[in-house]
């Protein structure tokens, strides 16, 4: 593996492992504790007050390590700036959402419409930046050489993709270490694809994110000492979607990010079933709560979901001959 990629990964891991524990007492002093939904699993009520917004720490680690490694490798390209724009932009939306929750001690922060508008604005800015780079509007069909040119509607696809996966990762962030583990697997997988495509800048970014998440996981694994909050999860989802776009592997994200897709579908099916049939399919959605309420321990659910994410990533690489 390229020494610059290892530098990005290692630096991000170390910075995250240093910054996260430094942030925890700070978040406690500021009383930035998590409010737990009353309708959620009762076992989660013990988590009330656990410091949240820990995503700030690993986002800083990613930003510093990506810029440092990219400058050192002389690949601080426009693509990297687009990735950082999406990461930090979506992170800021999540920060505002988290801040309102903890400052006003309520479960709901920004309204769904406010978050959606912010996400759409960032996606549109990213689209115009891509267009200045001469980025084409094709999307590839996984495991084939076929492409579909979306032409003028590509901007709509980009908005849907970034907003959709940002919210998908956010929905998945409900158990200790779940997103940190599954997202690190997904980013590392796309990092491997970037290496095969000789896209060093994107590879630096993806492995920096993976390294920072693993550093965060030390303190976020069960029982979590800190949560990433919407600050972290919205940023990760948007950045993951943008990575798939830059690598022209958009639809492959449906497989590599299978856990996020399943979690989102479980919510859609649950809501749809209740509205149409007045019956629930799952004991609770997202689906990770269904397994909890079925008697699985939180750590068992997380480990199995990590395994599903890892298997999906390996299948994607294997079938694609990457």
Backbone as numpy.savetxt, mean C-alpha at the origin, in Angstrom:
# Nx Ny Nz CAx CAy CAz Cx Cy Cz
22.34 -8.99 -7.39 21.49 -7.79 -7.39 22.37 -6.55 -7.39
21.95 -5.52 -8.08 22.68 -4.28 -8.19 22.99 -3.69 -6.81
24.20 -3.19 -6.64 24.62 -2.66 -5.34 23.78 -1.46 -4.93
23.30 -0.68 -5.89 22.49 0.49 -5.57 21.11 0.06 -5.04
20.60 -1.04 -5.57 19.32 -1.56 -5.08 19.48 -2.04 -3.65
20.57 -2.74 -3.39 20.85 -3.19 -2.03 21.02 -2.01 -1.08
21.63 -0.95 -1.60 21.82 0.26 -0.80 20.47 0.87 -0.43
19.57 0.96 -1.41 18.25 1.53 -1.17 17.48 0.68 -0.16
17.53 -0.64 -0.34 16.82 -1.56 0.57 17.38 -1.46 1.98
18.71 -1.57 2.10 19.35 -1.56 3.41 19.17 -0.25 4.14
19.34 0.86 3.44 19.21 2.18 4.06 17.78 2.41 4.54
16.81 2.02 3.70 15.41 2.19 4.08 15.07 1.34 5.30
15.58 0.11 5.34 15.32 -0.77 6.48 15.89 -0.18 7.77
17.13 0.25 7.71 17.79 0.79 8.91 17.11 2.06 9.37
16.83 2.98 8.44 16.17 4.24 8.82 14.80 3.99 9.42
14.06 3.08 8.82 12.73 2.76 9.34 12.83 2.14 10.73
13.76 1.22 10.90 13.93 0.56 12.20 14.38 1.53 13.28
15.01 2.64 12.88 15.44 3.68 13.83 14.33 4.69 14.08
13.68 5.13 13.00 12.68 6.19 13.11 11.39 5.74 13.78
10.95 4.52 13.47 9.66 4.06 14.01 9.65 4.05 15.54
10.64 3.42 16.21 10.61 3.45 17.68 10.82 4.84 18.25
11.48 5.72 17.46 11.65 7.10 17.92 10.32 7.85 17.85
9.47 7.47 16.89 8.18 8.13 16.73 7.15 7.67 17.76
7.27 6.42 18.22 6.24 5.85 19.10 6.03 6.70 20.36
7.08 7.03 21.15 6.84 7.86 22.34 6.34 9.26 21.98
6.78 9.77 20.83 6.31 11.08 20.39 4.80 11.05 20.12
4.36 9.99 19.44 2.93 9.84 19.15 2.13 9.66 20.43
2.72 8.96 21.41 2.04 8.78 22.70 1.88 10.12 23.41
2.94 10.92 23.41 2.87 12.23 24.08 1.83 13.13 23.43
1.69 13.01 22.12 0.72 13.83 21.40 -0.68 13.22 21.45
-0.78 12.06 22.15 -2.06 11.35 22.29 -2.66 10.97 20.95
-1.79 10.58 20.02 -2.24 10.12 18.70 -2.48 8.61 18.77
-3.51 8.24 19.51 -3.85 6.84 19.68 -4.99 6.42 18.78
-5.02 5.14 18.43 -6.03 4.60 17.53 -7.38 4.47 18.24
-8.44 4.91 17.54 -9.80 4.66 18.02 -10.30 3.41 17.31
-10.85 2.47 18.06 -11.29 1.20 17.50 -12.79 1.22 17.27
-13.21 0.73 16.11 -14.64 0.67 15.78 -15.37 -0.23 16.77
-16.47 0.27 17.32 -17.24 -0.49 18.30 -17.87 -1.73 17.68
-18.17 -1.67 16.36 -18.81 -2.80 15.70 -17.81 -3.86 15.27
-16.52 -3.60 15.49 -15.48 -4.56 15.11 -15.35 -5.68 16.12
-14.43 -6.63 15.87 -14.21 -7.73 16.82 -13.87 -7.18 18.20
-14.50 -7.75 19.22 -14.31 -7.24 20.58 -12.87 -7.38 21.05
-12.14 -8.37 20.50 -10.74 -8.56 20.89 -9.88 -7.36 20.50
-10.37 -6.57 19.54 -9.60 -5.41 19.08 -9.73 -4.21 20.02
-10.70 -4.25 20.92 -10.88 -3.12 21.82 -9.65 -2.88 22.69
-8.88 -3.94 22.91 -7.65 -3.81 23.71 -6.60 -2.96 22.99
-6.80 -2.76 21.69 -5.83 -1.98 20.91 -6.09 -0.48 20.98
-7.20 -0.10 21.60 -7.53 1.32 21.71 -6.39 2.09 22.36
-5.99 3.16 21.74 -4.91 3.99 22.27 -3.54 3.65 21.74
-3.42 2.53 21.00 -2.13 2.21 20.38 -1.75 3.32 19.42
-0.51 3.82 19.48 -0.12 4.93 18.59 -0.36 4.60 17.12
-0.91 5.55 16.41 -1.14 5.38 14.98 -0.35 6.45 14.21
-0.51 6.49 12.91 0.23 7.40 12.04 1.72 7.04 11.98
2.04 5.79 12.31 3.43 5.36 12.21 3.94 5.34 10.79
3.02 5.41 9.83 3.41 5.46 8.44 4.30 6.65 8.11
4.18 7.71 8.91 5.03 8.89 8.71 6.50 8.49 8.75
6.85 7.63 9.71 8.24 7.25 9.90 8.79 6.49 8.70
8.05 5.49 8.22 8.62 4.73 7.10 8.50 5.46 5.78
7.57 6.41 5.66 7.53 7.24 4.45 8.76 8.14 4.39
9.18 8.67 5.54 10.41 9.46 5.59 11.61 8.59 5.22
11.63 7.35 5.72 12.73 6.43 5.42 12.79 6.14 3.92
11.62 5.95 3.32 11.57 5.69 1.87 12.07 6.90 1.09
11.57 8.07 1.45 11.93 9.30 0.74 13.45 9.52 0.76
14.04 9.43 1.94 15.48 9.68 2.09 16.29 8.63 1.34
15.94 7.37 1.50 16.73 6.29 0.89 16.61 6.29 -0.63
15.40 6.57 -1.15 15.22 6.60 -2.61 16.02 7.74 -3.24
15.91 8.93 -2.66 16.64 10.08 -3.20 18.14 9.85 -3.09
18.60 9.37 -1.92 20.04 9.16 -1.72 20.59 8.11 -2.69
19.93 6.96 -2.77 20.41 5.88 -3.64 20.32 6.27 -5.11
19.26 7.00 -5.48 19.08 7.41 -6.87 20.14 8.42 -7.29
20.45 9.36 -6.40 21.49 10.34 -6.71 22.85 9.66 -6.81
23.11 8.72 -5.90 24.37 8.01 -5.91 24.53 7.18 -7.18
23.40 6.59 -7.63 23.43 5.76 -8.85 23.23 6.59 -10.11
22.98 7.90 -9.92 22.74 8.84 -11.03 21.54 8.41 -11.88
20.46 8.01 -11.19 19.23 7.63 -11.88 18.02 8.31 -11.25
18.23 9.54 -10.79 17.12 10.28 -10.19 16.25 10.82 -11.34
15.47 9.92 -11.92 14.70 10.21 -13.13 13.33 10.78 -12.82
12.66 11.20 -13.89 11.29 11.72 -13.76 10.35 10.65 -13.23
10.60 9.38 -13.60 9.75 8.29 -13.11 9.80 8.18 -11.59
10.97 8.38 -11.02 11.10 8.32 -9.57 10.34 9.46 -8.92
10.41 10.65 -9.52 9.68 11.78 -8.97 8.17 11.56 -9.03
7.71 10.90 -10.09 6.28 10.57 -10.20 5.89 9.61 -9.07
6.73 8.60 -8.84 6.45 7.65 -7.77 6.44 8.34 -6.41
7.39 9.23 -6.18 7.43 9.95 -4.90 6.24 10.90 -4.76
5.82 11.50 -5.88 4.64 12.37 -5.85 3.42 11.59 -5.38
3.20 10.41 -5.97 2.04 9.60 -5.60 2.16 9.11 -4.16
3.34 8.63 -3.79 3.55 8.12 -2.43 3.28 9.20 -1.39
3.91 10.35 -1.55 3.77 11.43 -0.57 2.40 12.09 -0.66
1.88 12.24 -1.90 0.57 12.86 -2.08 -0.54 12.07 -1.42
-0.57 10.77 -1.68 -1.59 9.93 -1.05 -1.34 9.83 0.46
-0.06 9.87 0.85 0.27 9.85 2.26 -0.26 11.08 2.98
-0.20 12.23 2.31 -0.72 13.47 2.92 -2.23 13.40 3.11
-2.92 12.81 2.16 -4.36 12.63 2.31 -4.65 11.75 3.53
-3.89 10.66 3.62 -4.05 9.78 4.77 -3.70 10.47 6.08
-2.67 11.33 6.04 -2.27 12.08 7.25 -3.41 12.97 7.73
-4.03 13.69 6.79 -5.15 14.56 7.17 -6.30 13.75 7.75
-6.56 12.59 7.15 -7.62 11.72 7.65 -7.29 11.24 9.06
-6.06 10.77 9.27 -5.64 10.30 10.59 -5.66 11.42 11.62
-5.17 12.59 11.22 -5.07 13.70 12.17 -6.44 14.11 12.68
-7.41 14.17 11.77 -8.77 14.53 12.17 -9.33 13.48 13.13
-9.04 12.21 12.85 -9.52 11.13 13.72 -8.95 11.26 15.12
-7.64 11.42 15.23 -7.01 11.42 16.55 -7.18 12.75 17.28
-7.20 13.85 16.53 -7.33 15.16 17.15 -8.72 15.37 17.73
-9.72 14.84 17.02 -11.11 15.03 17.45 -11.71 13.77 18.07
-10.83 12.73 18.24 -11.23 11.49 18.92 -12.50 10.88 18.32
-12.47 10.69 16.99 -13.61 10.05 16.35 -13.09 9.07 15.30
-13.91 8.09 14.97 -13.49 7.04 14.05 -13.39 7.51 12.61
-14.17 8.52 12.25 -14.19 9.00 10.88 -13.41 10.30 10.75
-12.53 10.37 9.78 -11.73 11.58 9.54 -12.30 12.37 8.39
-11.56 12.42 7.30 -12.09 13.06 6.09 -13.29 12.27 5.58
-14.21 12.95 4.93 -15.33 12.24 4.32 -14.82 11.46 3.12
-15.60 10.48 2.68 -15.22 9.68 1.52 -15.04 10.56 0.29
-15.89 11.56 0.15 -15.81 12.46 -1.00 -14.54 13.29 -0.95
-14.19 13.79 0.22 -12.97 14.59 0.36 -11.73 13.78 0.00
-11.68 12.54 0.50 -10.54 11.68 0.17 -10.50 11.37 -1.32
-11.66 11.11 -1.89 -11.73 10.76 -3.31 -11.26 11.93 -4.18
-11.68 13.13 -3.85 -11.27 14.31 -4.63 -9.76 14.47 -4.57
-9.19 14.34 -3.37 -7.75 14.47 -3.22 -7.00 13.42 -4.02
-7.47 12.18 -3.98 -6.82 11.10 -4.71 -6.91 11.33 -6.22
-8.06 11.79 -6.68 -8.24 12.04 -8.12 -7.31 13.15 -8.59
-7.18 14.20 -7.80 -6.30 15.32 -8.17 -4.86 14.84 -8.33
-4.39 14.04 -7.39 -3.01 13.54 -7.46 -2.84 12.63 -8.67
-3.83 11.78 -8.94 -3.77 10.88 -10.09 -3.71 11.66 -11.40
-4.46 12.74 -11.49 -4.47 13.56 -12.71 -3.11 14.25 -12.89
-2.54 14.76 -11.80 -1.22 15.38 -11.88 -0.19 14.36 -12.35
-0.28 13.15 -11.80 0.64 12.08 -12.21 0.47 11.77 -13.70
-0.76 11.77 -14.17 -1.03 11.49 -15.59 -0.35 12.53 -16.49
-0.50 13.79 -16.15 0.10 14.83 -16.99 1.63 14.80 -16.93
2.17 14.42 -15.79 3.63 14.26 -15.71 4.09 13.11 -16.61
3.32 12.03 -16.63 3.65 10.90 -17.49 3.58 11.30 -18.96
2.60 12.09 -19.31 2.43 12.51 -20.70 3.60 13.36 -21.16
4.15 14.17 -20.26 5.31 14.99 -20.63 6.53 14.11 -20.90
6.50 12.89 -20.38 7.60 11.95 -20.61 7.40 11.14 -21.88
6.27 11.38 -22.55 5.97 10.60 -23.75 5.47 9.21 -23.43
4.93 9.02 -22.23 4.45 7.72 -21.78 3.25 7.30 -22.63
3.29 6.06 -23.15 2.19 5.63 -24.02 0.98 5.21 -23.20
-0.15 5.08 -23.88 -1.42 4.81 -23.21 -1.85 3.35 -23.37
-0.89 2.47 -23.64 -1.20 1.05 -23.76 -1.17 0.38 -22.39
-1.98 -0.65 -22.23 -1.86 -1.51 -21.06 -1.66 -2.93 -21.57
-0.75 -3.64 -20.94 -0.42 -4.99 -21.40 -1.35 -6.04 -20.82
-1.55 -7.11 -21.57 -2.30 -8.26 -21.10 -1.30 -9.25 -20.51
-1.43 -9.59 -19.22 -0.44 -10.46 -18.57 -0.21 -11.78 -19.30
1.04 -12.20 -19.34 1.48 -13.47 -19.90 1.30 -13.56 -21.42
1.07 -12.41 -22.07 0.98 -12.37 -23.53 1.76 -11.16 -24.01
1.88 -11.03 -25.33 2.52 -9.85 -25.92 1.47 -8.84 -26.37
0.23 -9.08 -26.04 -0.86 -8.21 -26.47 -0.93 -6.95 -25.62
-1.34 -5.88 -26.26 -1.54 -4.61 -25.57 -2.84 -3.98 -26.05
-3.45 -3.21 -25.17 -4.66 -2.47 -25.53 -4.37 -0.99 -25.37
-4.60 -0.22 -26.42 -4.39 1.23 -26.37 -5.67 1.90 -25.88
-5.62 2.47 -24.68 -6.79 3.13 -24.11 -6.95 4.55 -24.60
-5.92 5.07 -25.25 -5.97 6.42 -25.85 -6.45 7.47 -24.84
-7.49 8.21 -25.20 -7.92 9.35 -24.38 -8.54 8.93 -23.05
-8.98 7.66 -22.93 -9.59 7.25 -21.66 -8.55 6.69 -20.68
-7.26 6.76 -21.08 -6.22 6.24 -20.19 -6.20 7.00 -18.87
-6.49 8.29 -18.91 -6.49 9.07 -17.67 -7.55 8.53 -16.70
-8.69 8.08 -17.24 -9.74 7.52 -16.39 -9.27 6.20 -15.78
-8.57 5.41 -16.59 -8.03 4.15 -16.08 -7.02 4.43 -14.96
-6.15 5.41 -15.17 -5.12 5.72 -14.18 -5.76 6.17 -12.86
-6.78 7.00 -12.96 -7.49 7.45 -11.76 -8.10 6.25 -11.03
-8.80 5.41 -11.80 -9.43 4.22 -11.20 -8.40 3.31 -10.54
-7.26 3.13 -11.21 -6.23 2.20 -10.73 -5.60 2.70 -9.44
-5.20 3.97 -9.43 -4.54 4.52 -8.25 -5.50 4.64 -7.07
-6.67 5.17 -7.33 -7.66 5.32 -6.26 -8.11 3.96 -5.75
-8.37 3.05 -6.69 -8.85 1.72 -6.32 -7.88 0.96 -5.43
-6.60 0.92 -5.83 -5.64 0.16 -5.04 -5.22 0.88 -3.78
-5.28 2.20 -3.80 -5.01 2.94 -2.56 -6.03 2.55 -1.50
-7.30 2.52 -1.90 -8.36 2.16 -0.96 -8.34 0.67 -0.63
-7.91 -0.16 -1.58 -7.84 -1.61 -1.34 -6.83 -1.92 -0.24
-5.66 -1.30 -0.31 -4.65 -1.51 0.72 -5.13 -0.95 2.06
-5.83 0.16 2.00 -6.39 0.77 3.21 -7.39 -0.17 3.89
-8.23 -0.83 3.10 -9.20 -1.79 3.65 -8.50 -2.99 4.28
-7.37 -3.38 3.71 -6.64 -4.55 4.20 -5.96 -4.27 5.53
-5.70 -3.01 5.82 -4.96 -2.64 7.03 -5.87 -2.72 8.26
-6.15 -3.96 8.70 -7.01 -4.13 9.86 -6.45 -5.07 10.91
-5.33 -5.71 10.60 -4.70 -6.63 11.55 -3.22 -6.30 11.67
-2.65 -6.59 12.82 -1.25 -6.27 13.08 -0.33 -6.96 12.05
0.43 -6.15 11.32 1.42 -6.67 10.38 0.88 -7.14 9.05
-0.44 -7.12 8.85 -1.01 -7.67 7.62 -0.56 -6.91 6.39
-0.73 -5.61 6.38 -0.34 -4.82 5.20 1.17 -4.72 5.08
1.87 -4.55 6.18 3.34 -4.44 6.12 3.93 -5.67 5.44
3.41 -6.84 5.75 3.93 -8.07 5.14 3.51 -8.26 3.70
2.21 -8.13 3.42 1.72 -8.35 2.05 2.24 -7.29 1.09
2.32 -6.06 1.54 2.80 -4.99 0.66 4.29 -5.14 0.38
5.08 -5.55 1.37 6.52 -5.73 1.13 6.75 -6.83 0.10
5.91 -7.89 0.15 6.01 -8.96 -0.85 5.68 -8.43 -2.24
4.60 -7.65 -2.33 4.17 -7.12 -3.62 5.20 -6.16 -4.21
5.74 -5.26 -3.39 6.74 -4.31 -3.89 8.02 -5.03 -4.31
8.45 -6.01 -3.53 9.66 -6.76 -3.88 9.47 -7.51 -5.19
8.25 -8.03 -5.41 7.96 -8.74 -6.66 8.06 -7.81 -7.85
7.46 -6.65 -7.74 7.57 -5.68 -8.82 9.01 -5.18 -8.97
9.74 -5.17 -7.86 11.15 -4.80 -7.93 11.93 -5.79 -8.78
11.62 -7.07 -8.62 12.27 -8.10 -9.42 11.94 -7.92 -10.90
10.68 -7.60 -11.18 10.27 -7.35 -12.57 11.00 -6.14 -13.13
11.16 -5.10 -12.31 11.87 -3.89 -12.75 13.32 -4.21 -13.09
13.93 -5.08 -12.31 15.32 -5.48 -12.59 15.39 -6.18 -13.95
14.43 -7.07 -14.22 14.42 -7.79 -15.49 14.20 -6.85 -16.67
13.52 -5.74 -16.42 13.27 -4.74 -17.46 14.37 -3.68 -17.53
15.38 -3.81 -16.69 16.46 -2.83 -16.62 15.96 -1.43 -16.25
14.92 -1.38 -15.43 14.42 -0.10 -14.93 14.97 0.09 -13.51
16.20 0.54 -13.44 16.90 0.65 -12.15 16.19 1.59 -11.19
15.71 2.72 -11.70 15.05 3.70 -10.84 13.84 3.12 -10.14
12.99 2.42 -10.90 11.79 1.81 -10.31 12.19 0.71 -9.33
13.23 -0.04 -9.67 13.71 -1.11 -8.79 14.21 -0.52 -7.46
14.94 0.57 -7.53 15.40 1.24 -6.31 14.22 1.61 -5.42
13.20 2.17 -6.05 12.02 2.61 -5.29 11.32 1.43 -4.63
11.06 0.38 -5.40 10.29 -0.74 -4.87 11.02 -1.44 -3.73
12.33 -1.63 -3.88 13.07 -2.31 -2.82 13.27 -1.40 -1.61
13.28 -0.09 -1.83 13.34 0.83 -0.69 12.05 0.73 0.12
10.91 0.66 -0.58 9.62 0.51 0.11 9.59 -0.81 0.88
10.04 -1.89 0.23 10.05 -3.20 0.89 10.94 -3.17 2.13
12.10 -2.55 2.03 13.01 -2.46 3.17 12.41 -1.66 4.31
11.80 -0.52 3.99 11.18 0.32 5.01 10.04 -0.41 5.71
9.26 -1.18 4.95 8.14 -1.91 5.53 8.62 -3.02 6.47
9.70 -3.68 6.10 10.25 -4.71 6.97 10.79 -4.10 8.26
11.37 -2.91 8.15 11.81 -2.22 9.36 10.64 -1.83 10.23
9.54 -1.42 9.61 8.32 -1.07 10.34 7.68 -2.30 10.97
7.78 -3.42 10.26 7.13 -4.66 10.72 7.67 -5.13 12.07
8.89 -4.78 12.38 9.48 -5.15 13.67 8.59 -4.66 14.81
7.97 -3.52 14.64 7.17 -2.90 15.68 5.67 -2.99 15.40
5.31 -3.46 14.21 3.90 -3.54 13.82 3.37 -4.96 13.87
4.27 -5.95 14.02 3.81 -7.34 14.11 3.03 -7.53 15.41
2.23 -8.57 15.46 1.38 -8.83 16.62 2.22 -9.15 17.86
1.92 -8.52 19.01 0.98 -7.43 19.20 1.62 -6.09 18.83
0.98 -5.33 17.98 1.57 -4.12 17.41 1.81 -3.05 18.47
2.98 -2.44 18.38 3.31 -1.29 19.22 2.92 0.01 18.54
2.67 -0.06 17.22 2.30 1.13 16.46 1.55 0.68 15.20
0.60 1.51 14.76 -0.12 1.26 13.52 0.35 2.24 12.45
0.24 1.83 11.18 0.65 2.74 10.09 -0.39 3.81 9.83
-1.66 3.53 10.11 -2.72 4.49 9.85 -2.97 4.68 8.36
-3.95 5.50 8.05 -4.24 5.82 6.65 -3.05 6.52 5.99
-2.25 7.21 6.81 -1.04 7.87 6.30 -0.18 6.88 5.53
-0.01 5.70 6.09 0.82 4.70 5.45 0.11 3.87 4.42
-1.11 3.41 4.71 -1.79 2.48 3.81 -2.24 3.12 2.51
-2.77 4.34 2.56 -3.18 5.02 1.32 -1.97 5.28 0.43
-0.85 5.66 1.06 0.38 5.92 0.30 0.88 4.65 -0.39
0.86 3.54 0.33 1.36 2.28 -0.23 0.52 1.81 -1.42
-0.80 1.89 -1.28 -1.67 1.45 -2.35 -1.52 2.25 -3.62
-1.46 3.57 -3.47 -1.28 4.43 -4.64 0.05 4.20 -5.31
1.12 4.07 -4.51 2.46 3.86 -5.06 2.56 2.50 -5.75
1.94 1.48 -5.17 1.98 0.15 -5.77 1.31 0.15 -7.14
0.19 0.83 -7.24 -0.50 0.93 -8.52 0.35 1.68 -9.55
1.02 2.75 -9.12 1.85 3.53 -10.04 3.06 2.73 -10.51
3.61 1.90 -9.64 4.72 1.02 -10.04 4.27 0.10 -11.15
3.09 -0.49 -11.00 2.57 -1.41 -12.04 2.38 -0.68 -13.36
2.00 0.59 -13.30 1.81 1.40 -14.50 3.14 1.66 -15.20
4.14 2.06 -14.43 5.45 2.38 -15.01 6.12 1.15 -15.61
5.82 -0.02 -15.06 6.41 -1.25 -15.58 5.56 -1.87 -16.69
4.43 -1.23 -17.00 3.50 -1.75 -18.01 3.02 -3.16 -17.63
2.80 -3.33 -16.34 2.30 -4.60 -15.80 1.06 -4.31 -14.95
0.23 -3.41 -15.47 -0.93 -2.95 -14.70 -1.82 -4.11 -14.24
-2.26 -4.93 -15.17 -3.22 -5.98 -14.84 -2.59 -7.10 -14.03
-1.27 -7.23 -14.10 -0.59 -8.24 -13.29 -0.72 -7.92 -11.81
-0.99 -6.67 -11.50 -1.19 -6.27 -10.10 -2.38 -6.99 -9.48
-3.36 -7.37 -10.31 -4.51 -8.09 -9.79 -4.10 -9.44 -9.19
-3.02 -10.01 -9.71 -2.51 -11.27 -9.17 -1.50 -11.03 -8.06
-0.53 -10.14 -8.32 0.49 -9.86 -7.31 -0.15 -9.25 -6.05
-1.16 -8.45 -6.24 -1.88 -7.84 -5.11 -3.17 -8.59 -4.80
-3.16 -9.91 -4.96 -4.37 -10.71 -4.81 -5.05 -10.52 -3.46
-4.27 -10.44 -2.40 -4.86 -10.26 -1.07 -5.67 -8.97 -1.01
-5.14 -7.90 -1.57 -5.85 -6.62 -1.57 -7.14 -6.71 -2.39
-7.08 -7.44 -3.50 -8.25 -7.61 -4.36 -9.33 -8.39 -3.62
-8.94 -9.48 -2.97 -9.90 -10.31 -2.23 -10.55 -9.51 -1.10
-9.74 -8.76 -0.38 -10.26 -7.95 0.72 -11.31 -6.95 0.21
-11.01 -6.31 -0.91 -11.94 -5.33 -1.47 -13.21 -5.98 -1.98
-13.06 -7.11 -2.67 -14.23 -7.83 -3.18 -15.13 -8.29 -2.03
-14.53 -8.68 -0.91 -15.34 -9.12 0.23 -16.23 -8.00 0.75
-15.71 -6.77 0.73 -16.50 -5.62 1.18 -17.62 -5.33 0.18
-17.28 -5.35 -1.12 -18.27 -5.09 -2.15 -19.40 -6.12 -2.10
-19.04 -7.40 -1.98 -20.04 -8.47 -1.91 -20.90 -8.36 -0.66
-20.26 -8.03 0.46 -21.00 -7.91 1.72 -22.02 -6.78 1.65
-21.59 -5.63 1.17 -22.49 -4.48 1.07 -23.60 -4.75 0.05
-23.22 -5.31 -1.10 -24.21 -5.59 -2.14 -25.24 -6.60 -1.67
-24.78 -7.66 -1.01 -25.69 -8.69 -0.53 -26.66 -8.14 0.50
-26.15 -7.29 1.38 -27.02 -6.76 2.44 -28.06 -5.79 1.86
-27.65 -5.00 0.87 -28.59 -4.05 0.27 -29.66 -4.76 -0.56
-29.27 -5.82 -1.25 -30.20 -6.52 -2.15 -31.00 -7.59 -1.41
-30.31 -8.41 -0.59 -30.96 -9.57 0.03 -31.22 -9.38 1.52
-30.70 -8.29 2.09 -30.80 -8.05 3.54 -30.12 -9.17 4.33
-29.14 -9.82 3.70 -28.38 -10.89 4.35 -26.89 -10.65 4.13
-26.10 -11.05 5.12 -24.66 -10.92 5.01 -24.04 -12.23 4.53
-23.00 -12.11 3.71 -22.27 -13.30 3.25 -21.23 -13.71 4.28
-20.55 -12.72 4.84 -19.49 -12.97 5.81 -19.92 -12.51 7.19
-19.29 -13.05 8.21 -19.60 -12.62 9.56 -19.26 -11.15 9.74
-18.22 -10.72 9.01 -17.83 -9.31 9.01 -16.87 -9.10 7.86
-16.91 -7.95 7.26 -15.94 -7.61 6.21 -15.13 -6.40 6.66
-13.90 -6.24 6.11 -13.20 -7.08 5.15 -13.02 -8.51 5.66
-12.69 -9.40 4.75 -12.75 -10.83 5.03 -11.80 -11.29 6.14
-10.74 -10.52 6.42 -9.85 -10.95 7.51 -10.60 -10.99 8.84
-11.59 -10.12 9.01 -12.39 -10.14 10.24 -13.32 -11.35 10.28
-13.76 -11.82 9.12 -14.60 -13.01 9.06 -13.86 -14.21 9.66
-12.59 -14.36 9.28 -11.80 -15.48 9.80 -11.54 -15.32 11.30
-11.35 -14.08 11.74 -11.18 -13.85 13.17 -12.41 -14.28 13.95
-13.57 -13.88 13.46 -14.83 -14.21 14.13 -15.19 -15.68 13.99
-14.49 -16.36 13.08 -14.70 -17.81 12.92 -13.80 -18.60 13.86
-12.99 -17.90 14.67 -12.18 -18.57 15.67 -10.69 -18.60 15.41
-10.26 -18.05 14.25 -8.83 -18.02 13.97 -8.17 -16.92 14.82
-6.96 -17.17 15.25 -6.22 -16.12 15.95 -5.78 -15.06 14.94
-5.55 -13.86 15.44 -5.14 -12.77 14.55 -3.84 -13.12 13.83
-2.90 -13.71 14.57 -1.60 -14.03 13.98 -1.74 -15.11 12.91
-2.67 -16.06 13.10 -2.89 -17.11 12.11 -3.44 -16.51 10.82
-4.39 -15.60 10.94 -4.96 -14.94 9.75 -3.86 -14.21 8.99
-3.03 -13.47 9.71 -1.97 -12.69 9.08 -0.98 -13.60 8.35
-0.55 -14.67 9.02 0.41 -15.59 8.40 -0.15 -16.23 7.14
-1.41 -16.63 7.16 -2.01 -17.27 5.99 -2.17 -16.26 4.86
-2.55 -15.04 5.18 -2.68 -14.02 4.15 -1.31 -13.67 3.56
-0.28 -13.65 4.39 1.08 -13.45 3.86 1.42 -14.57 2.88
1.08 -15.80 3.27 1.38 -16.95 2.42 0.64 -16.86 1.10
-0.62 -16.45 1.14 -1.40 -16.28 -0.10 -0.75 -15.22 -0.99
-0.33 -14.12 -0.38 0.34 -13.07 -1.15 1.63 -13.54 -1.77
2.40 -14.33 -1.03 3.67 -14.86 -1.53 3.44 -15.85 -2.67
2.45 -16.74 -2.52 2.14 -17.70 -3.58 1.67 -17.00 -4.85
0.84 -15.98 -4.69 0.35 -15.22 -5.84 1.50 -14.54 -6.58
2.45 -13.98 -5.81 3.62 -13.34 -6.41 4.47 -14.34 -7.16
4.67 -15.52 -6.57 5.49 -16.55 -7.23 4.82 -17.07 -8.51
3.50 -17.20 -8.48 2.76 -17.62 -9.66 2.89 -16.57 -10.77
2.79 -15.30 -10.39 2.92 -14.22 -11.36 4.27 -14.24 -12.03
5.32 -14.44 -11.26 6.67 -14.50 -11.81 6.86 -15.75 -12.65
6.34 -16.87 -12.15 6.50 -18.14 -12.87 5.76 -18.18 -14.19
4.51 -17.76 -14.21 3.72 -17.78 -15.44 4.22 -16.76 -16.45
4.77 -15.66 -15.92 5.27 -14.62 -16.82 6.66 -14.90 -17.34
7.29 -15.94 -16.83 8.65 -16.26 -17.26 9.62 -15.16 -16.96
9.31 -14.42 -15.87 10.13 -13.25 -15.54 11.36 -13.67 -14.74
